[in-house]
Amino acid sequence: MSIGKSLHGQTVLVTRNERQAGVFQQKIEALNGHAVLTSLIRFEPTLTKEKAQAFLKDLQNSHWLVFTSVNGASFFLNYIKDHHLHKSLTHLKVAAVGEKTSAYLEQHGLKVDVVPERFIAEELADALLDHVRPGERVFVAKGHLSRDVVKETLIPLGIEVKEWILYETVKDEEGIAALKTAMTKQSFDFITFT
């Protein structure tokens, strides 16, 4: 390992969500740094069991299933599992915003048909333009902070889009308290935000 690629003796504050911080921590430690984890946000599911029938109906009536994040994919698959809706996916073509989302979906048995070259909503919407046809229906699984780029791009072309908010991002009060404590006890060479 070269000196330029070492964090030897340096402390890095990682403010990433607890579920996702582990990989980042491993990379820091592989470079001989010390990672301190404090989650500033957490993700909570938004769909109740009462929405399962409407969710299933929209899935069954759709041609495309679109994911704007790994979190959206995770909450979607958990909701499908928790409500025994597995059979409803086989007819759908799948689009994912990026490689990580695509890999996650494929690890869970979904074949991904469309992934844009650049991993942003505008590129996902543009990539879908080459595949989705007027009259087709698109089911978008997303979080409450996701922008409506896919919907705004496809609807004017005669494509029906149903957006389902599967999770919301909220402050992690415990993580914020842990951050305050950590900052009084030590100093950091780097503070990261993702």
MIKOL-302357 format. One record per residue (C-alpha): residue in three letters; x, y, z. Coordinates in pm, whole numbers, padded with zeros to 5 digits, always signed. Layout:
! MIKOL-302357
ALAXYZ ...
! end
This chain:
! MIKOL-302357
MET+00000+00000+00000 SER+00143+00336-00096 ILE+00158+00630+00145 GLY-00088+00818-00079 LYS-00348+00546-00023 SER-00311+00512+00354 LEU-00518+00657+00636 HIS-00267+00538+00893 GLY-00340+00697+01228 GLN-00629+00905+01098 THR-00983+00901+01231 VAL-01277+00927+00993 LEU-01627+01014+01107 VAL-01884+00828+00896 THR-02230+00984+00913 ARG-02395+00724+00696 ASN-02706+00527+00784 GLU-02615+00239+01015 ARG-02733-00030+00770 GLN-02507+00103+00496 ALA-02202+00220+00691 GLY-02036-00121+00732 VAL-01882-00136+00384 PHE-01749+00218+00422 GLN-01601+00125+00761 GLN-01426-00179+00608 LYS-01269+00036+00338 ILE-01139+00287+00592 GLU-00995+00010+00807 ALA-00837-00155+00501 LEU-00645+00172+00457 ASN-00534+00152+00823 GLY-00769+00426+00940 HIS-01010+00430+01231 ALA-01380+00473+01153 VAL-01630+00620+01396 LEU-01989+00551+01290 THR-02278+00784+01371 SER-02599+00761+01175 LEU-02770+01094+01111 ILE-03065+00950+00921 ARG-03267+00632+00916 PHE-03525+00490+00682 GLU-03877+00388+00782 PRO-04134+00196+00578 THR-04443+00390+00474 LEU-04677+00122+00337 THR-04932-00042+00562 LYS-05085-00385+00511 GLU-05409-00210+00412 LYS-05240-00088+00093 ALA-05132-00438-00019 GLN-05426-00496-00254 ALA-05387-00161-00433 PHE-05011-00218-00448 LEU-05065-00565-00599 LYS-05321-00431-00850 ASP-05080-00162-00971 LEU-04801-00420-00999 GLN-05017-00662-01196 ASN-05132-00386-01432 SER-04782-00257-01499 HIS-04533-00346-01771 TRP-04228-00191-01604 LEU-04095-00180-01249 VAL-03854+00109-01185 PHE-03623+00152-00886 THR-03462+00486-00805 SER-03239+00355-00521 VAL-03113+00048-00338 ASN-03329+00155-00044 GLY-03637+00155-00265 ALA-03547-00194-00390 SER-03495-00318-00034 PHE-03824-00181+00098 PHE-04005-00308-00212 LEU-03874-00662-00173 ASN-03948-00662+00199 TYR-04305-00546+00136 ILE-04351-00813-00133 LYS-04219-01080+00105 ASP-04417-00961+00408 HIS-04743-00960+00210 HIS-04677-01275-00002 LEU-04697-01091-00336 HIS-04408-01277-00510 LYS-04611-01417-00798 SER-04688-01070-00928 LEU-04335-00993-01058 THR-04275-01240-01342 HIS-04436-01032-01619 LEU-04246-00710-01539 LYS-03945-00560-01710 VAL-03716-00393-01457 ALA-03515-00070-01465 ALA-03268+00039-01195 VAL-03098+00374-01143 GLY-02747+00228-01110 GLU-02515-00067-01076 LYS-02560-00108-00699 THR-02938-00110-00728 SER-02917-00348-01023 ALA-02680-00584-00839 TYR-02904-00581-00531 LEU-03210-00671-00739 GLU-03029-00946-00926 GLN-02903-01091-00595 HIS-03270-01119-00504 GLY-03376-01292-00825 LEU-03493-01002-01042 LYS-03349-00965-01392 VAL-03274-00599-01464 ASP-03343-00489-01822 VAL-03235-00123-01812 VAL-02955+00054-01623 PRO-02840+00400-01740 GLU-02474+00478-01797 ARG-02480+00759-01539 PHE-02660+00687-01214 ILE-02899+00981-01182 ALA-03276+01013-01227 GLU-03250+01210-01552 GLU-03037+00937-01710 LEU-03277+00668-01589 ALA-03570+00855-01743 ASP-03381+00899-02071 ALA-03285+00529-02078 LEU-03649+00434-02030 LEU-03746+00644-02332 ASP-03567+00390-02551 HIS-03762+00097-02405 VAL-04105+00196-02273 ARG-04379+00245-02531 PRO-04688+00471-02523 GLY-04975+00290-02357 GLU-04748+00091-02127 ARG-04770+00132-01752 VAL-04474+00198-01522 PHE-04459+00125-01148 VAL-04198+00341-00971 ALA-04076+00228-00626 LYS-03914+00515-00439 GLY-03859+00711-00120 HIS-04047+01025-00024 LEU-03750+01250-00107 SER-03702+01112-00459 ARG-03774+01355-00738 ASP-04050+01294-00995 VAL-03815+01296-01297 VAL-03923+00957-01434 LYS-04291+01045-01406 GLU-04247+01393-01553 THR-04051+01252-01847 LEU-04282+00962-01934 ILE-04636+01091-01876 PRO-04629+01347-02162 LEU-04551+01057-02397 GLY-04871+00870-02312 ILE-04709+00638-02058 GLU-04900+00581-01735 VAL-04682+00608-01424 LYS-04778+00494-01074 GLU-04540+00609-00803 TRP-04532+00423-00473 ILE-04358+00584-00177 LEU-04211+00285+00007 TYR-04000+00458+00270 GLU-03924+00791+00425 THR-03596+00937+00544 VAL-03606+01066+00901 LYS-03357+01208+01150 ASP-03182+00947+01360 GLU-03206+01110+01702 GLU-02995+00841+01869 GLY-02726+00879+01603 ILE-02726+01256+01642 ALA-02682+01219+02018 ALA-02396+00971+01956 LEU-02235+01223+01720 LYS-02248+01496+01986 THR-02088+01261+02239 ALA-01819+01149+01994 MET-01729+01508+01910 THR-01668+01592+02275 LYS-01440+01292+02326 GLN-01220+01296+02015 SER-01117+01485+01707 PHE-01154+01374+01346 ASP-00923+01404+01050 PHE-01212+01359+00808 ILE-01589+01389+00832 THR-01784+01214+00556 PHE-02134+01268+00422 THR-02295+01037+00166 
! end
